[in-house]
């Protein structure tokens, strides 16, 4: 029988994951409501923030370091 110590979750992964996800969703929403033609870079950045936020939340819930 092994005495395994449970891994401590890093709270920063949770906080940054939520912040990146919310900011990415906000930027994606604000880019879709504008009528400018050159918002492709804005879409890419917003989707990147959302993806990074989801990745940080995944790291938090899986207990990865």
ROSE-4610 file (N, C-alpha, C; in Angstrom, 1 decimal, always signed):
// ROSE-4610
residu = [X/X/X/X/X/X/X/X/X/X/X/X/X/X/X/X/X/X/X/X/X/X/X/X/X/X/X/X/X/X/X/X/X/X/X/X/X/X/X/X/X/X/X/X/X/X/X/X/X/X/X/X/X/X/X/X/X/X/X/X/X/X/X/X/X/X/X/X/X/X/X/X/X/X/X/X/X/X/X/X/X/X/X/X/X/X/X/X/X/X/X/X/X/X/X/X/X/X/X/X/X/X/X/X/X/X/X/X/X/X/X/X/X/X/X/X/X/X/X/X/X/X/X/X/X/X/X/X/X/X/X/X/X/X/X/X/X/X/X/X/X/X/X/X/X/X/X/X/X/X/X/X/X/X/X/X/X/X/X/X/X/X/X/X/X/X/X/X/X/X/X/X/X/X/X/X/X/X/X/X/X/X/X/X/X/X/X/X/X/X/X/X/X/X/X]
num = [1/1/1/2/2/2/3/3/3/4/4/4/5/5/5/6/6/6/7/7/7/8/8/8/9/9/9/10/10/10/11/11/11/12/12/12/13/13/13/14/14/14/15/15/15/16/16/16/17/17/17/18/18/18/19/19/19/20/20/20/21/21/21/22/22/22/23/23/23/24/24/24/25/25/25/26/26/26/27/27/27/28/28/28/29/29/29/30/30/30/31/31/31/32/32/32/33/33/33/34/34/34/35/35/35/36/36/36/37/37/37/38/38/38/39/39/39/40/40/40/41/41/41/42/42/42/43/43/43/44/44/44/45/45/45/46/46/46/47/47/47/48/48/48/49/49/49/50/50/50/51/51/51/52/52/52/53/53/53/54/54/54/55/55/55/56/56/56/57/57/57/58/58/58/59/59/59/60/60/60/61/61/61/62/62/62/63/63/63/64/64/64/65/65/65]
x = [+0.8/+0.0/+0.9/+0.7/+1.5/+0.9/+1.7/+1.2/+1.5/+0.6/+0.7/+0.2/+1.0/+0.6/-0.2/-1.4/-2.2/-1.5/-1.5/-0.9/-1.7/-1.0/-1.6/-1.9/-3.1/-3.5/-3.0/-2.6/-2.1/-3.3/-3.6/-4.7/-4.6/-3.3/-3.1/-3.6/-3.6/-4.1/-5.6/-6.3/-7.8/-8.0/-7.3/-7.6/-7.3/-6.1/-5.7/-6.6/-7.0/-7.8/-9.2/-9.7/-11.0/-10.9/-9.8/-9.6/-9.3/-8.5/-8.2/-9.4/-10.2/-11.4/-12.5/-12.7/-13.6/-13.1/-11.8/-11.3/-11.4/-11.1/-11.2/-12.6/-13.6/-15.0/-15.4/-15.0/-15.3/-14.7/-13.5/-12.9/-13.5/-13.9/-14.5/-15.9/-16.6/-17.9/-17.8/-16.8/-16.6/-16.1/-15.4/-14.9/-16.1/-17.1/-18.2/-19.2/-19.2/-20.2/-19.7/-18.4/-17.9/-18.0/-18.0/-18.2/-16.9/-15.8/-14.5/-14.2/-13.5/-13.1/-11.9/-11.0/-9.7/-9.7/-10.6/-10.6/-10.2/-9.5/-9.1/-8.0/-7.1/-6.1/-6.8/-7.8/-8.5/-9.2/-9.8/-10.4/-9.3/-8.2/-7.1/-6.7/-6.5/-6.0/-7.1/-8.3/-9.4/-9.5/-9.5/-9.6/-8.3/-7.2/-6.0/-6.2/-6.7/-7.0/-8.0/-9.0/-10.0/-9.3/-8.5/-7.9/-6.9/-6.1/-5.2/-6.0/-7.1/-7.9/-8.4/-8.9/-9.4/-8.2/-7.1/-5.9/-5.5/-5.5/-5.2/-6.2/-7.5/-8.5/-8.4/-8.0/-7.7/-6.5/-5.5/-4.3/-4.7/-5.6/-6.1/-6.9/-7.8/-8.7/-8.0/-7.0/-6.2/-5.1/-4.8/-3.7/-2.3/-2.2/-0.9/+0.0/+1.3/+2.2/+2.8]
y = [-1.2/+0.0/+1.2/+2.1/+3.3/+4.5/+5.3/+6.5/+7.6/+7.9/+8.9/+10.2/+11.3/+12.6/+13.2/+13.7/+14.3/+15.6/+15.8/+17.0/+18.2/+19.3/+20.5/+21.3/+21.7/+22.4/+23.9/+24.4/+25.7/+26.6/+27.5/+28.4/+29.4/+29.7/+30.6/+30.1/+28.8/+28.2/+28.4/+28.4/+28.6/+30.1/+31.0/+32.4/+32.9/+32.5/+33.0/+32.3/+31.1/+30.4/+31.1/+31.5/+32.2/+33.6/+34.3/+35.6/+35.6/+34.7/+34.6/+34.2/+33.3/+32.8/+34.0/+34.7/+35.8/+36.9/+37.3/+38.3/+37.9/+36.7/+36.2/+36.2/+35.8/+35.9/+37.3/+38.2/+39.6/+40.2/+39.9/+40.4/+39.8/+38.6/+37.9/+38.6/+38.8/+39.5/+40.9/+41.7/+43.0/+43.1/+42.1/+42.1/+41.7/+40.9/+40.6/+41.7/+42.6/+43.7/+44.9/+45.0/+46.1/+45.8/+46.8/+46.7/+46.9/+46.9/+47.0/+45.8/+46.0/+44.8/+44.1/+44.8/+44.2/+43.7/+42.8/+42.2/+40.8/+40.3/+38.9/+38.7/+39.6/+39.4/+39.5/+40.3/+40.3/+39.0/+38.4/+37.1/+36.0/+36.0/+35.1/+35.3/+36.5/+36.8/+36.4/+36.7/+36.3/+34.8/+34.1/+32.6/+32.1/+32.7/+32.3/+32.4/+33.6/+33.8/+32.7/+32.4/+31.4/+30.1/+29.7/+28.4/+28.3/+29.4/+29.4/+29.3/+30.0/+29.9/+28.5/+27.9/+26.5/+25.6/+25.8/+25.0/+25.1/+26.4/+26.6/+26.0/+26.1/+25.4/+23.9/+23.3/+21.9/+21.5/+22.3/+22.1/+22.1/+23.0/+23.2/+21.9/+21.5/+20.4/+19.1/+18.9/+17.7/+17.6/+18.8/+18.8/+18.7/+19.1/+19.1/+20.3/+20.1/+21.2/+21.9]
z = [+0.0/+0.0/+0.0/-0.9/-1.1/-0.3/+0.3/+0.9/-0.1/-0.9/-1.9/-1.4/-1.6/-1.1/-2.3/-2.0/-3.1/-3.6/-4.9/-5.5/-5.1/-4.8/-4.4/-5.7/-5.9/-7.1/-7.0/-8.1/-8.2/-8.5/-7.6/-7.7/-8.8/-9.2/-10.3/-11.7/-11.8/-13.0/-13.1/-12.0/-12.0/-12.3/-11.6/-11.7/-13.1/-13.6/-15.0/-16.0/-15.8/-16.8/-16.9/-15.8/-15.8/-16.5/-16.1/-16.6/-18.2/-18.6/-20.0/-20.8/-20.3/-20.9/-21.0/-20.0/-20.0/-20.9/-20.8/-21.7/-23.2/-23.5/-24.9/-25.4/-24.5/-24.9/-25.2/-24.3/-24.4/-25.7/-26.0/-27.2/-28.5/-28.4/-29.6/-29.8/-28.7/-28.8/-29.4/-28.8/-29.3/-30.8/-31.2/-32.6/-33.5/-33.1/-33.9/-34.0/-33.0/-33.1/-33.8/-34.1/-34.9/-36.4/-37.2/-38.6/-39.4/-38.7/-39.4/-40.2/-41.3/-42.1/-41.6/-41.0/-40.6/-39.2/-38.8/-37.5/-37.4/-38.5/-38.5/-37.4/-37.3/-36.2/-34.8/-34.7/-33.4/-33.1/-34.1/-34.0/-33.5/-34.1/-33.8/-32.4/-32.0/-30.6/-29.6/-29.9/-29.0/-28.8/-29.9/-29.9/-29.1/-29.3/-28.5/-27.0/-26.6/-25.2/-24.7/-25.4/-25.0/-24.9/-25.9/-25.8/-24.7/-24.4/-23.3/-22.0/-21.9/-20.6/-20.4/-21.4/-21.3/-20.9/-21.5/-21.1/-19.7/-19.2/-17.8/-16.8/-17.2/-16.4/-16.4/-17.6/-17.6/-16.7/-16.7/-15.9/-14.4/-14.0/-12.7/-12.2/-13.1/-12.7/-12.8/-13.6/-13.6/-12.6/-12.0/-11.0/-11.6/-12.8/-13.5/-13.0/-13.1/-12.7/-13.9]
